[in-house]
Amino acid sequence: MFTVTVSVRVKPDRREDFLSAITRQAEASRELEPGCLRFEILEDARDPLEFFLIEVYSEPAAFRPTHRETPHYAEWARVADEVLEGERIVNTFTAVRLELDEA
């Protein structure tokens, strides 16, 4: 499995716009991308403008380049440019041990 994590900071006046857009992105990724196994959105417990995204794919090819070529990603990228501030920190991982709920 292949995992992508993304840390982002949201502009103070755009939090609700961010939440709406990232929720649509997560739902579309799970529903429309066969290799997307999870898409989690976490809010920092100390700072409601800091978020951490966890995306789990069946393999690297299910994410790259497939994910970024979808219409829902294009829409997310457009909104992200408007609602995020600062650097987006992206990391990728290969799972050593990862438990997933069976659906």
C-alpha positions in Angstrom: 0.0 0.0 0.0 1.0 3.6 -0.6 0.1 6.5 1.7 0.2 10.2 1.2 0.0 12.7 4.1 -0.5 16.4 3.6 -0.3 19.1 6.3 -2.1 22.4 5.5 -3.0 25.7 7.1 -6.3 27.3 6.2 -6.9 31.1 6.0 -8.9 32.2 9.1 -11.9 33.4 7.1 -12.0 30.4 4.7 -12.3 27.4 7.2 -15.8 26.5 6.2 -15.0 26.8 2.4 -12.0 24.5 3.0 -14.0 21.9 4.9 -16.7 21.8 2.3 -14.1 21.4 -0.6 -11.9 18.9 1.1 -14.9 16.8 2.1 -16.1 16.7 -1.5 -12.5 15.8 -2.6 -12.3 12.9 0.0 -15.7 11.5 -0.9 -15.1 11.7 -4.7 -11.6 10.1 -4.3 -13.1 7.2 -2.3 -16.1 6.7 -4.6 -14.5 7.3 -8.0 -10.9 6.1 -7.6 -10.8 2.3 -7.3 -7.3 2.4 -5.7 -8.2 4.9 -3.0 -8.7 2.9 0.2 -8.9 5.8 2.7 -9.1 9.5 2.7 -9.0 11.0 6.3 -9.3 14.6 7.3 -7.9 15.5 10.7 -8.1 18.8 12.5 -5.3 19.8 14.9 -6.8 19.6 18.5 -5.0 22.9 19.4 -5.4 24.9 16.2 -8.7 24.7 14.2 -6.8 26.1 11.1 -4.3 23.3 10.9 -5.3 20.1 9.1 -3.6 16.8 8.3 -4.8 14.6 5.4 -4.1 10.9 5.2 -4.7 9.2 1.8 -4.2 5.5 1.4 -4.0 3.9 -2.0 -3.6 0.2 -3.0 -0.4 1.0 -4.9 1.7 4.1 -6.0 0.2 3.8 -9.5 -3.3 4.3 -8.1 -2.2 7.7 -6.8 0.3 8.9 -9.3 -0.6 10.2 -11.8 -4.2 9.0 -11.7 -5.4 11.0 -8.6 -4.2 14.3 -9.8 -5.7 13.9 -13.3 -9.3 13.6 -12.0 -11.9 16.4 -12.4 -12.5 16.3 -8.6 -8.8 16.9 -8.0 -8.8 19.9 -10.4 -11.7 21.4 -8.5 -10.0 20.8 -5.2 -6.7 22.4 -6.5 -8.6 25.5 -7.6 -10.3 25.9 -4.2 -7.1 25.0 -2.3 -5.3 27.9 -4.0 -7.9 30.2 -2.5 -8.3 28.8 1.0 -4.9 27.7 2.0 -2.0 29.7 3.3 1.7 28.9 3.7 3.5 25.7 2.7 1.7 22.4 2.0 3.8 19.7 3.5 3.4 16.4 1.5 5.0 13.1 2.5 4.7 9.7 0.9 5.0 6.3 2.6 5.0 2.6 1.8 3.1 0.7 4.4 5.0 -1.7 6.7 1.9 -2.4 8.8 -1.5 -0.7 8.2 -4.9 -1.8 9.4 -7.8 -1.0 7.3 -11.5 -1.5 8.1 -13.0 -4.1 5.8 -16.0 -2.8 3.9 
